[in-house]
Amino acid sequence: VSNVNELVGQLRGSTSKPPVFTPAQALEEQRWCNWTEEKLVPCIQVNVFRSPKEAKSALETVMKKTEMGAINRSFVSQAGSFYKYLGAKWFVKRKLKLEQDERIALMSMVDEWVAAVGSRGFAGGCAPNQADLAVFGALNSIEGLLAFEEVLTQTGVSPWYQRVAAYRAAQST
């Protein structure tokens, strides 16, 4: 995930009816989209590559979806995981100015999102808005990895995540 706002805007543009928001709702939606792109996504990157083992697992997951020879796949998995691990530790973590453990920071950010949604089904109310889709997309990008499983089990995001997934599935049928 590199430009959440652009991606979600494209998805939003594919719907038949534009959403109707008050100016305050539109500002809140944009705030959370920016938060996703500037805070959540980089924190997810640090978490996916936080150890050599997790970095290798993440790259192997990606490699399963590519058509690459066994030797190339092995090289990319080994060298790439080391490179991504160092990048996450030295560049992204410093850029985010994470003072605490990266996994604790991720859980804290996800809990912040859950608190913002509150008792509403979605941040958008009765249907997901652009902010819901941005956060869902960021979390969905790590589905199947250890960080994703920990986020679902150690925060209160799972019910919201399942609602958005069900909504998306219903919209695509």
Protein Blocks (a to p, Z undefined) as FASTA:
>chain_A
ZZlmlmmmmmmmmpmbdcdddfklmmmmmmmmmmmmmmmmmmmmmmmmmpfklmmmmmmm
mmmmpccdfklmmmmmmmmmmmmmmmmmmmmmmmnopabdfklmmmmmmmmmmmmnmmaf
bfnlmaccfklmmmmmmmmmmgoiaklmmmmmmmcklmmmmmmmmmmmmmmZZ
